[in-house]
Amino acid sequence: MVYSTEVQHQCPLMKGCNHGPVQHQCPLMKGCNHGPAPIPEEGKWVQAKQIKDISGYTHGVGWCAPQQGACKLSLNVKNGIIEEALVETIGCSGMTHSAAMASEILVGKTLLEALNTDLVCDAINTAMRELFLQIVYGRTQSAFSDGGLVIGAGLEDLGKGLRSMVGTMYATKAKGPRYLEMTEGYCTRMALNKKNEVIGYEFVSLGKMTDFIKKGLTPNEAWEKAKGHYGQFEGAAKYIDPRKD
């Protein structure tokens, strides 16, 4: 094997030998070590050194790579273990099925396991990453709540009927807005004034309606009982069906 002139005059070095300025530096003792900065966890200040030192309840949002869908993930962590998970998604149909799988996968895992587990949907994986950062830095909803939030707190976010709070609106420049779904439920009618301005809406709480049917009411009875309205609905000049009119 032929070497260049420069290489021929280099001294041979053994792999792993420690040449350079560090070898000749004198060792210094490490000064005071107070450990990691305390973070707020469920009403306490904790120096988190291991995953089991982490507790908290919080929410986070993730999105898929094409940014065509999103996931809102809520986790209740106790001593590093995910004890409760609420997975809410909007986007493709595959995302909703991935949410079903994630609900089985997440609970019982440590935060680190969940962070390094394929949660099927890219948006759910991203939400898990965002939640991990919140929780390990002490930015949780329960940071200053003594004892944290009990298991089951996630269901309270859904409200009565245990349905996700979704807002779905559609609008065009030519025809204006259409209210399709509000927090209260499925929008059945929009109320307009004489200028055709929106002044209120009528809705049906589908969660309540389903509960009424399960208790024995007929679908028509349940439909009427689950209705409500908001704004200046009564006495409006005109009512329209947002899906047809």
PyRosetta script that sets phi, psi and omega in degrees:
from pyrosetta import init, pose_from_sequence

init()
pose = pose_from_sequence("MVYSTEVQHQCPLMKGCNHGPVQHQCPLMKGCNHGPAPIPEEGKWVQAKQIKDISGYTHGVGWCAPQQGACKLSLNVKNGIIEEALVETIGCSGMTHSAAMASEILVGKTLLEALNTDLVCDAINTAMRELFLQIVYGRTQSAFSDGGLVIGAGLEDLGKGLRSMVGTMYATKAKGPRYLEMTEGYCTRMALNKKNEVIGYEFVSLGKMTDFIKKGLTPNEAWEKAKGHYGQFEGAAKYIDPRKD")
pose.set_psi(1, 133.4)
pose.set_omega(1, -176.1)
pose.set_phi(2, -103.2)
pose.set_psi(2, 131.6)
pose.set_omega(2, 178.8)
pose.set_phi(3, -109.2)
pose.set_psi(3, 155.6)
pose.set_omega(3, 175.2)
pose.set_phi(4, -70.9)
pose.set_psi(4, 164.7)
pose.set_omega(4, -179.4)
pose.set_phi(5, -58.3)
pose.set_psi(5, -38.9)
pose.set_omega(5, -178.4)
pose.set_phi(6, -65.0)
pose.set_psi(6, -42.7)
pose.set_omega(6, -177.9)
pose.set_phi(7, -67.7)
pose.set_psi(7, -35.7)
pose.set_omega(7, -178.5)
pose.set_phi(8, -60.8)
pose.set_psi(8, -30.8)
pose.set_omega(8, -176.0)
pose.set_phi(9, -93.8)
pose.set_psi(9, 2.2)
pose.set_omega(9, 177.0)
pose.set_phi(10, -80.2)
pose.set_psi(10, 144.3)
pose.set_omega(10, 177.6)
pose.set_phi(11, -77.5)
pose.set_psi(11, 141.5)
pose.set_omega(11, 180.0)
pose.set_phi(12, -72.2)
pose.set_psi(12, 137.5)
pose.set_omega(12, 177.8)
pose.set_phi(13, -119.7)
pose.set_psi(13, 138.2)
pose.set_omega(13, 177.0)
pose.set_phi(14, -79.8)
pose.set_psi(14, 142.5)
pose.set_omega(14, 178.0)
pose.set_phi(15, -62.9)
pose.set_psi(15, 130.3)
pose.set_omega(15, 176.6)
pose.set_phi(16, 94.7)
pose.set_psi(16, -13.3)
pose.set_omega(16, 179.7)
pose.set_phi(17, -71.3)
pose.set_psi(17, 148.1)
pose.set_omega(17, -171.4)
pose.set_phi(18, -102.9)
pose.set_psi(18, 84.2)
pose.set_omega(18, 175.9)
pose.set_phi(19, -95.9)
pose.set_psi(19, 154.9)
pose.set_omega(19, 176.8)
pose.set_phi(20, 120.6)
pose.set_psi(20, -178.5)
pose.set_omega(20, -173.3)
pose.set_phi(21, -65.6)
pose.set_psi(21, -29.6)
pose.set_omega(21, -177.6)
pose.set_phi(22, -63.4)
pose.set_psi(22, -34.1)
pose.set_omega(22, -177.9)
pose.set_phi(23, -60.2)
pose.set_psi(23, -30.0)
pose.set_omega(23, -174.7)
pose.set_phi(24, -98.2)
pose.set_psi(24, 1.0)
pose.set_omega(24, 179.1)
pose.set_phi(25, -79.2)
pose.set_psi(25, 145.3)
pose.set_omega(25, 177.9)
pose.set_phi(26, -82.5)
pose.set_psi(26, 142.9)
pose.set_omega(26, -179.3)
pose.set_phi(27, -72.8)
pose.set_psi(27, 139.0)
pose.set_omega(27, 176.4)
pose.set_phi(28, -117.3)
pose.set_psi(28, 145.7)
pose.set_omega(28, 179.1)
pose.set_phi(29, -75.4)
pose.set_psi(29, 140.9)
pose.set_omega(29, 176.8)
pose.set_phi(30, -70.7)
pose.set_psi(30, 136.7)
pose.set_omega(30, -178.0)
pose.set_phi(31, -74.5)
pose.set_psi(31, -156.5)
pose.set_omega(31, -177.1)
pose.set_phi(32, -63.0)
pose.set_psi(32, 141.9)
pose.set_omega(32, -179.3)
pose.set_phi(33, -127.2)
pose.set_psi(33, 107.2)
pose.set_omega(33, -178.0)
pose.set_phi(34, -92.0)
pose.set_psi(34, 2.1)
pose.set_omega(34, 179.9)
pose.set_phi(35, 78.8)
pose.set_psi(35, -173.1)
pose.set_omega(35, -178.9)
pose.set_phi(36, -68.6)
pose.set_psi(36, 155.8)
pose.set_omega(36, 177.3)
pose.set_phi(37, -65.2)
pose.set_psi(37, 136.4)
pose.set_omega(37, 178.7)
pose.set_phi(38, -64.9)
pose.set_psi(38, 144.0)
pose.set_omega(38, 175.6)
pose.set_phi(39, -119.8)
pose.set_psi(39, 150.2)
pose.set_omega(39, 179.9)
pose.set_phi(40, -76.7)
pose.set_psi(40, 127.3)
pose.set_omega(40, 178.5)
pose.set_phi(41, -138.7)
pose.set_psi(41, 111.1)
pose.set_omega(41, 173.6)
pose.set_phi(42, 49.0)
pose.set_psi(42, 47.9)
pose.set_omega(42, 175.9)
pose.set_phi(43, 83.8)
pose.set_psi(43, 7.0)
pose.set_omega(43, 179.2)
pose.set_phi(44, -129.0)
pose.set_psi(44, 157.2)
pose.set_omega(44, 172.5)
pose.set_phi(45, -99.3)
pose.set_psi(45, 122.0)
pose.set_omega(45, -171.9)
pose.set_phi(46, -124.1)
pose.set_psi(46, 132.9)
pose.set_omega(46, 170.4)
pose.set_phi(47, -88.8)
pose.set_psi(47, 95.2)
pose.set_omega(47, -175.4)
pose.set_phi(48, -77.4)
pose.set_psi(48, 116.5)
pose.set_omega(48, 178.8)
pose.set_phi(49, -115.5)
pose.set_psi(49, -20.7)
pose.set_omega(49, 179.1)
pose.set_phi(50, -135.7)
pose.set_psi(50, 162.8)
pose.set_omega(50, -179.3)
pose.set_phi(51, -58.1)
pose.set_psi(51, -35.4)
pose.set_omega(51, -178.2)
pose.set_phi(52, -67.2)
pose.set_psi(52, -12.0)
pose.set_omega(52, 178.4)
pose.set_phi(53, -82.5)
pose.set_psi(53, -3.4)
pose.set_omega(53, -173.2)
pose.set_phi(54, -100.1)
pose.set_psi(54, 129.7)
pose.set_omega(54, 173.4)
pose.set_phi(55, -141.7)
pose.set_psi(55, 150.5)
pose.set_omega(55, 176.9)
pose.set_phi(56, 159.1)
pose.set_psi(56, 158.9)
pose.set_omega(56, 176.1)
pose.set_phi(57, -119.4)
pose.set_psi(57, 131.0)
pose.set_omega(57, -179.5)
pose.set_phi(58, -159.6)
pose.set_psi(58, 171.0)
pose.set_omega(58, 178.7)
pose.set_phi(59, -119.0)
pose.set_psi(59, 159.4)
pose.set_omega(59, 173.7)
pose.set_phi(60, -159.2)
pose.set_psi(60, 160.3)
pose.set_omega(60, -177.9)
pose.set_phi(61, -122.4)
pose.set_psi(61, 137.3)
pose.set_omega(61, 176.2)
pose.set_phi(62, -127.3)
pose.set_psi(62, 163.9)
pose.set_omega(62, -177.3)
pose.set_phi(63, -139.7)
pose.set_psi(63, 152.1)
pose.set_omega(63, -179.9)
pose.set_phi(64, -81.4)
pose.set_psi(64, 166.5)
pose.set_omega(64, -175.6)
pose.set_phi(65, -58.1)
pose.set_psi(65, -42.3)
pose.set_omega(65, 177.1)
pose.set_phi(66, -75.5)
pose.set_psi(66, -3.9)
pose.set_omega(66, -178.7)
pose.set_phi(67, 58.6)
pose.set_psi(67, 40.1)
pose.set_omega(67, 179.2)
pose.set_phi(68, -110.0)
pose.set_psi(68, 3.3)
pose.set_omega(68, 179.2)
pose.set_phi(69, -157.4)
pose.set_psi(69, 160.8)
pose.set_omega(69, -177.0)
pose.set_phi(70, -143.0)
pose.set_psi(70, 157.0)
pose.set_omega(70, 178.4)
pose.set_phi(71, -131.1)
pose.set_psi(71, 131.9)
pose.set_omega(71, 169.2)
pose.set_phi(72, -104.0)
pose.set_psi(72, 118.8)
pose.set_omega(72, -176.5)
pose.set_phi(73, -114.1)
pose.set_psi(73, 131.6)
pose.set_omega(73, 176.7)
pose.set_phi(74, -121.3)
pose.set_psi(74, 128.0)
pose.set_omega(74, -178.5)
pose.set_phi(75, -126.0)
pose.set_psi(75, 140.8)
pose.set_omega(75, 173.1)
pose.set_phi(76, -115.7)
pose.set_psi(76, 109.2)
pose.set_omega(76, -174.2)
pose.set_phi(77, -108.1)
pose.set_psi(77, 130.0)
pose.set_omega(77, 176.2)
pose.set_phi(78, -126.3)
pose.set_psi(78, 120.4)
pose.set_omega(78, 179.0)
pose.set_phi(79, 52.5)
pose.set_psi(79, 41.9)
pose.set_omega(79, 175.6)
pose.set_phi(80, 84.3)
pose.set_psi(80, -8.2)
pose.set_omega(80, -177.4)
pose.set_phi(81, -104.1)
pose.set_psi(81, 134.4)
pose.set_omega(81, 175.5)
pose.set_phi(82, -76.3)
pose.set_psi(82, 110.1)
pose.set_omega(82, -177.0)
pose.set_phi(83, -95.9)
pose.set_psi(83, -20.9)
pose.set_omega(83, -176.3)
pose.set_phi(84, -150.2)
pose.set_psi(84, 138.9)
pose.set_omega(84, 179.2)
pose.set_phi(85, -140.2)
pose.set_psi(85, 134.7)
pose.set_omega(85, 173.4)
pose.set_phi(86, -120.9)
pose.set_psi(86, 119.2)
pose.set_omega(86, -176.5)
pose.set_phi(87, -115.5)
pose.set_psi(87, 115.7)
pose.set_omega(87, 178.8)
pose.set_phi(88, -122.2)
pose.set_psi(88, 128.6)
pose.set_omega(88, -176.3)
pose.set_phi(89, -128.7)
pose.set_psi(89, 154.4)
pose.set_omega(89, 171.4)
pose.set_phi(90, -141.0)
pose.set_psi(90, 130.4)
pose.set_omega(90, -177.3)
pose.set_phi(91, 149.5)
pose.set_psi(91, -132.2)
pose.set_omega(91, -175.9)
pose.set_phi(92, -76.4)
pose.set_psi(92, 160.8)
pose.set_omega(92, -179.5)
pose.set_phi(93, -64.6)
pose.set_psi(93, -32.6)
pose.set_omega(93, 178.5)
pose.set_phi(94, -62.7)
pose.set_psi(94, -30.2)
pose.set_omega(94, 179.9)
pose.set_phi(95, -65.2)
pose.set_psi(95, -39.8)
pose.set_omega(95, -179.7)
pose.set_phi(96, -66.1)
pose.set_psi(96, -37.8)
pose.set_omega(96, 178.0)
pose.set_phi(97, -70.8)
pose.set_psi(97, -34.1)
pose.set_omega(97, 175.2)
pose.set_phi(98, -64.1)
pose.set_psi(98, -35.0)
pose.set_omega(98, 178.0)
pose.set_phi(99, -62.2)
pose.set_psi(99, -38.1)
pose.set_omega(99, 178.1)
pose.set_phi(100, -62.0)
pose.set_psi(100, -42.3)
pose.set_omega(100, 178.7)
pose.set_phi(101, -67.4)
pose.set_psi(101, -41.1)
pose.set_omega(101, -178.8)
pose.set_phi(102, -63.1)
pose.set_psi(102, -35.0)
pose.set_omega(102, -179.8)
pose.set_phi(103, -63.9)
pose.set_psi(103, -29.7)
pose.set_omega(103, 176.5)
pose.set_phi(104, -80.9)
pose.set_psi(104, -35.8)
pose.set_omega(104, -174.4)
pose.set_phi(105, -72.9)
pose.set_psi(105, -42.0)
pose.set_omega(105, -167.6)
pose.set_phi(106, -69.9)
pose.set_psi(106, -48.3)
pose.set_omega(106, -172.2)
pose.set_phi(107, -65.3)
pose.set_psi(107, 137.5)
pose.set_omega(107, -179.6)
pose.set_phi(108, 92.5)
pose.set_psi(108, -11.8)
pose.set_omega(108, 178.7)
pose.set_phi(109, -90.4)
pose.set_psi(109, 155.6)
pose.set_omega(109, 171.0)
pose.set_phi(110, -75.5)
pose.set_psi(110, 163.2)
pose.set_omega(110, 177.6)
pose.set_phi(111, -56.5)
pose.set_psi(111, -39.7)
pose.set_omega(111, -177.7)
pose.set_phi(112, -69.8)
pose.set_psi(112, -39.9)
pose.set_omega(112, 176.9)
pose.set_phi(113, -61.7)
pose.set_psi(113, -45.4)
pose.set_omega(113, -178.0)
pose.set_phi(114, -64.4)
pose.set_psi(114, -35.5)
pose.set_omega(114, 179.7)
pose.set_phi(115, -66.0)
pose.set_psi(115, -31.8)
pose.set_omega(115, -176.7)
pose.set_phi(116, -106.8)
pose.set_psi(116, 27.2)
pose.set_omega(116, 176.6)
pose.set_phi(117, -114.6)
pose.set_psi(117, 138.2)
pose.set_omega(117, 176.4)
pose.set_phi(118, -73.7)
pose.set_psi(118, 111.9)
pose.set_omega(118, 179.6)
pose.set_phi(119, -92.4)
pose.set_psi(119, 23.5)
pose.set_omega(119, 171.8)
pose.set_phi(120, 74.6)
pose.set_psi(120, -58.6)
pose.set_omega(120, -176.2)
pose.set_phi(121, -93.2)
pose.set_psi(121, 136.1)
pose.set_omega(121, -178.7)
pose.set_phi(122, -59.9)
pose.set_psi(122, -38.0)
pose.set_omega(122, -179.2)
pose.set_phi(123, -66.7)
pose.set_psi(123, -37.6)
pose.set_omega(123, 179.4)
pose.set_phi(124, -70.2)
pose.set_psi(124, -39.2)
pose.set_omega(124, 175.8)
pose.set_phi(125, -60.3)
pose.set_psi(125, -43.7)
pose.set_omega(125, 179.7)
pose.set_phi(126, -65.2)
pose.set_psi(126, -40.4)
pose.set_omega(126, 177.5)
pose.set_phi(127, -61.6)
pose.set_psi(127, -39.9)
pose.set_omega(127, 178.7)
pose.set_phi(128, -62.5)
pose.set_psi(128, -39.9)
pose.set_omega(128, 178.1)
pose.set_phi(129, -63.1)
pose.set_psi(129, -44.6)
pose.set_omega(129, -179.2)
pose.set_phi(130, -65.5)
pose.set_psi(130, -39.2)
pose.set_omega(130, 178.4)
pose.set_phi(131, -66.9)
pose.set_psi(131, -39.1)
pose.set_omega(131, 178.6)
pose.set_phi(132, -56.4)
pose.set_psi(132, -45.8)
pose.set_omega(132, -179.8)
pose.set_phi(133, -63.0)
pose.set_psi(133, -43.4)
pose.set_omega(133, 178.7)
pose.set_phi(134, -59.5)
pose.set_psi(134, -48.1)
pose.set_omega(134, -171.6)
pose.set_phi(135, -69.0)
pose.set_psi(135, -45.5)
pose.set_omega(135, -175.7)
pose.set_phi(136, -74.2)
pose.set_psi(136, -15.5)
pose.set_omega(136, 175.2)
pose.set_phi(137, -98.6)
pose.set_psi(137, 5.4)
pose.set_omega(137, 175.9)
pose.set_phi(138, 75.8)
pose.set_psi(138, 24.4)
pose.set_omega(138, -179.9)
pose.set_phi(139, -101.6)
pose.set_psi(139, 49.8)
pose.set_omega(139, -178.0)
pose.set_phi(140, -97.1)
pose.set_psi(140, 163.4)
pose.set_omega(140, 177.8)
pose.set_phi(141, -64.4)
pose.set_psi(141, -30.7)
pose.set_omega(141, -176.0)
pose.set_phi(142, -99.4)
pose.set_psi(142, 17.0)
pose.set_omega(142, -175.3)
pose.set_phi(143, -53.8)
pose.set_psi(143, -39.3)
pose.set_omega(143, -176.7)
pose.set_phi(144, -114.0)
pose.set_psi(144, 20.4)
pose.set_omega(144, 176.6)
pose.set_phi(145, -96.1)
pose.set_psi(145, 117.0)
pose.set_omega(145, -177.2)
pose.set_phi(146, -59.3)
pose.set_psi(146, 118.0)
pose.set_omega(146, -179.6)
pose.set_phi(147, 84.0)
pose.set_psi(147, -5.8)
pose.set_omega(147, 178.8)
pose.set_phi(148, 74.4)
pose.set_psi(148, -165.3)
pose.set_omega(148, 179.4)
pose.set_phi(149, -103.0)
pose.set_psi(149, 139.3)
pose.set_omega(149, -176.8)
pose.set_phi(150, -69.4)
pose.set_psi(150, 158.9)
pose.set_omega(150, 174.5)
pose.set_phi(151, -64.6)
pose.set_psi(151, 127.1)
pose.set_omega(151, -173.9)
pose.set_phi(152, 116.5)
pose.set_psi(152, -9.1)
pose.set_omega(152, -179.2)
pose.set_phi(153, -62.5)
pose.set_psi(153, -28.6)
pose.set_omega(153, -179.7)
pose.set_phi(154, -62.1)
pose.set_psi(154, -34.5)
pose.set_omega(154, 179.9)
pose.set_phi(155, -68.1)
pose.set_psi(155, -28.5)
pose.set_omega(155, 179.2)
pose.set_phi(156, -65.9)
pose.set_psi(156, -26.9)
pose.set_omega(156, 177.5)
pose.set_phi(157, -67.7)
pose.set_psi(157, -22.0)
pose.set_omega(157, -178.6)
pose.set_phi(158, -84.9)
pose.set_psi(158, -22.5)
pose.set_omega(158, -179.9)
pose.set_phi(159, 76.4)
pose.set_psi(159, -169.4)
pose.set_omega(159, -178.7)
pose.set_phi(160, -67.3)
pose.set_psi(160, 139.5)
pose.set_omega(160, -177.8)
pose.set_phi(161, 89.7)
pose.set_psi(161, -10.2)
pose.set_omega(161, 177.8)
pose.set_phi(162, 49.6)
pose.set_psi(162, 53.8)
pose.set_omega(162, 176.1)
pose.set_phi(163, -124.3)
pose.set_psi(163, 144.9)
pose.set_omega(163, 178.5)
pose.set_phi(164, -63.2)
pose.set_psi(164, 143.7)
pose.set_omega(164, 177.4)
pose.set_phi(165, -83.7)
pose.set_psi(165, 110.9)
pose.set_omega(165, -173.9)
pose.set_phi(166, -124.0)
pose.set_psi(166, 136.0)
pose.set_omega(166, 172.7)
pose.set_phi(167, -112.4)
pose.set_psi(167, 122.1)
pose.set_omega(167, 179.8)
pose.set_phi(168, -126.9)
pose.set_psi(168, 113.0)
pose.set_omega(168, -178.7)
pose.set_phi(169, -126.3)
pose.set_psi(169, 146.7)
pose.set_omega(169, 177.3)
pose.set_phi(170, -133.8)
pose.set_psi(170, 141.5)
pose.set_omega(170, -178.9)
pose.set_phi(171, -150.4)
pose.set_psi(171, 148.5)
pose.set_omega(171, 171.2)
pose.set_phi(172, -129.9)
pose.set_psi(172, 156.0)
pose.set_omega(172, 178.3)
pose.set_phi(173, -63.0)
pose.set_psi(173, -36.0)
pose.set_omega(173, -175.7)
pose.set_phi(174, -75.0)
pose.set_psi(174, -36.9)
pose.set_omega(174, -171.6)
pose.set_phi(175, -117.0)
pose.set_psi(175, -6.9)
pose.set_omega(175, 177.1)
pose.set_phi(176, 82.2)
pose.set_psi(176, -165.6)
pose.set_omega(176, -172.6)
pose.set_phi(177, -84.0)
pose.set_psi(177, 155.8)
pose.set_omega(177, 171.4)
pose.set_phi(178, -134.2)
pose.set_psi(178, 121.8)
pose.set_omega(178, 177.9)
pose.set_phi(179, -86.1)
pose.set_psi(179, 119.2)
pose.set_omega(179, -177.2)
pose.set_phi(180, -106.5)
pose.set_psi(180, -40.2)
pose.set_omega(180, -178.8)
pose.set_phi(181, -147.9)
pose.set_psi(181, 130.2)
pose.set_omega(181, 176.7)
pose.set_phi(182, -119.3)
pose.set_psi(182, 173.3)
pose.set_omega(182, 176.8)
pose.set_phi(183, -53.0)
pose.set_psi(183, -39.0)
pose.set_omega(183, -176.8)
pose.set_phi(184, -70.2)
pose.set_psi(184, -27.5)
pose.set_omega(184, 179.5)
pose.set_phi(185, 151.4)
pose.set_psi(185, -159.1)
pose.set_omega(185, -177.1)
pose.set_phi(186, -74.6)
pose.set_psi(186, 122.3)
pose.set_omega(186, -177.5)
pose.set_phi(187, -78.9)
pose.set_psi(187, 124.5)
pose.set_omega(187, -178.5)
pose.set_phi(188, -100.1)
pose.set_psi(188, -37.2)
pose.set_omega(188, -179.4)
pose.set_phi(189, -144.3)
pose.set_psi(189, 149.0)
pose.set_omega(189, 173.3)
pose.set_phi(190, -111.7)
pose.set_psi(190, 138.9)
pose.set_omega(190, 179.7)
pose.set_phi(191, -98.7)
pose.set_psi(191, 133.3)
pose.set_omega(191, -177.7)
pose.set_phi(192, -123.2)
pose.set_psi(192, 151.5)
pose.set_omega(192, 173.4)
pose.set_phi(193, -92.0)
pose.set_psi(193, -170.7)
pose.set_omega(193, -176.7)
pose.set_phi(194, -66.2)
pose.set_psi(194, -20.3)
pose.set_omega(194, 179.2)
pose.set_phi(195, -92.4)
pose.set_psi(195, 7.5)
pose.set_omega(195, -176.5)
pose.set_phi(196, 65.3)
pose.set_psi(196, 27.8)
pose.set_omega(196, 174.1)
pose.set_phi(197, -89.8)
pose.set_psi(197, 143.5)
pose.set_omega(197, -179.8)
pose.set_phi(198, -73.4)
pose.set_psi(198, 126.2)
pose.set_omega(198, 179.8)
pose.set_phi(199, -124.0)
pose.set_psi(199, -0.4)
pose.set_omega(199, 178.8)
pose.set_phi(200, 174.5)
pose.set_psi(200, 179.4)
pose.set_omega(200, 179.3)
pose.set_phi(201, -156.2)
pose.set_psi(201, 157.4)
pose.set_omega(201, 175.2)
pose.set_phi(202, -109.9)
pose.set_psi(202, 147.0)
pose.set_omega(202, -177.5)
pose.set_phi(203, -142.3)
pose.set_psi(203, 162.5)
pose.set_omega(203, 171.8)
pose.set_phi(204, -123.6)
pose.set_psi(204, 124.8)
pose.set_omega(204, 176.3)
pose.set_phi(205, -80.1)
pose.set_psi(205, 103.6)
pose.set_omega(205, -174.7)
pose.set_phi(206, -66.0)
pose.set_psi(206, -30.7)
pose.set_omega(206, 176.9)
pose.set_phi(207, -64.9)
pose.set_psi(207, -46.6)
pose.set_omega(207, 178.2)
pose.set_phi(208, -64.7)
pose.set_psi(208, -41.7)
pose.set_omega(208, 179.9)
pose.set_phi(209, -58.3)
pose.set_psi(209, -45.3)
pose.set_omega(209, 179.4)
pose.set_phi(210, -62.3)
pose.set_psi(210, -41.0)
pose.set_omega(210, 178.4)
pose.set_phi(211, -63.3)
pose.set_psi(211, -40.0)
pose.set_omega(211, 178.3)
pose.set_phi(212, -62.9)
pose.set_psi(212, -41.6)
pose.set_omega(212, 179.0)
pose.set_phi(213, -64.2)
pose.set_psi(213, -40.9)
pose.set_omega(213, 179.0)
pose.set_phi(214, -63.8)
pose.set_psi(214, -26.0)
pose.set_omega(214, 179.4)
pose.set_phi(215, -86.5)
pose.set_psi(215, -1.9)
pose.set_omega(215, 173.9)
pose.set_phi(216, 115.9)
pose.set_psi(216, -6.1)
pose.set_omega(216, 178.3)
pose.set_phi(217, -71.4)
pose.set_psi(217, 153.0)
pose.set_omega(217, 174.6)
pose.set_phi(218, -73.2)
pose.set_psi(218, 158.7)
pose.set_omega(218, 178.8)
pose.set_phi(219, -55.4)
pose.set_psi(219, -40.7)
pose.set_omega(219, 179.7)
pose.set_phi(220, -66.0)
pose.set_psi(220, -41.5)
pose.set_omega(220, 177.8)
pose.set_phi(221, -64.1)
pose.set_psi(221, -44.0)
pose.set_omega(221, 179.8)
pose.set_phi(222, -64.3)
pose.set_psi(222, -39.4)
pose.set_omega(222, 178.6)
pose.set_phi(223, -58.3)
pose.set_psi(223, -48.4)
pose.set_omega(223, -178.4)
pose.set_phi(224, -68.7)
pose.set_psi(224, -38.7)
pose.set_omega(224, -177.5)
pose.set_phi(225, -70.9)
pose.set_psi(225, -27.5)
pose.set_omega(225, -177.6)
pose.set_phi(226, -89.7)
pose.set_psi(226, 2.9)
pose.set_omega(226, -179.1)
pose.set_phi(227, -79.0)
pose.set_psi(227, 155.1)
pose.set_omega(227, 173.9)
pose.set_phi(228, -159.5)
pose.set_psi(228, 175.3)
pose.set_omega(228, 177.0)
pose.set_phi(229, -148.5)
pose.set_psi(229, 164.1)
pose.set_omega(229, -175.7)
pose.set_phi(230, -140.0)
pose.set_psi(230, 150.5)
pose.set_omega(230, 178.6)
pose.set_phi(231, 81.2)
pose.set_psi(231, -155.1)
pose.set_omega(231, -178.9)
pose.set_phi(232, -89.2)
pose.set_psi(232, 56.5)
pose.set_omega(232, -173.1)
pose.set_phi(233, -70.6)
pose.set_psi(233, -45.6)
pose.set_omega(233, -178.1)
pose.set_phi(234, -72.5)
pose.set_psi(234, 136.2)
pose.set_omega(234, 179.0)
pose.set_phi(235, 80.5)
pose.set_psi(235, 14.7)
pose.set_omega(235, 178.8)
pose.set_phi(236, -68.3)
pose.set_psi(236, 156.6)
pose.set_omega(236, 179.8)
pose.set_phi(237, -73.2)
pose.set_psi(237, -26.7)
pose.set_omega(237, -174.4)
pose.set_phi(238, -157.6)
pose.set_psi(238, 147.9)
pose.set_omega(238, 175.3)
pose.set_phi(239, -124.9)
pose.set_psi(239, 139.7)
pose.set_omega(239, 178.0)
pose.set_phi(240, -132.0)
pose.set_psi(240, 152.4)
pose.set_omega(240, 171.7)
pose.set_phi(241, -86.5)
pose.set_psi(241, 116.1)
pose.set_omega(241, -173.7)
pose.set_phi(242, -64.9)
pose.set_psi(242, -15.6)
pose.set_omega(242, -179.4)
pose.set_phi(243, -95.9)
pose.set_psi(243, -11.9)
pose.set_omega(243, -177.3)
pose.set_phi(244, -124.8)
pose.set_psi(244, -41.9)
pose.set_omega(244, -172.0)
pose.set_phi(245, -87.5)
pose.dump_pdb("model.pdb")
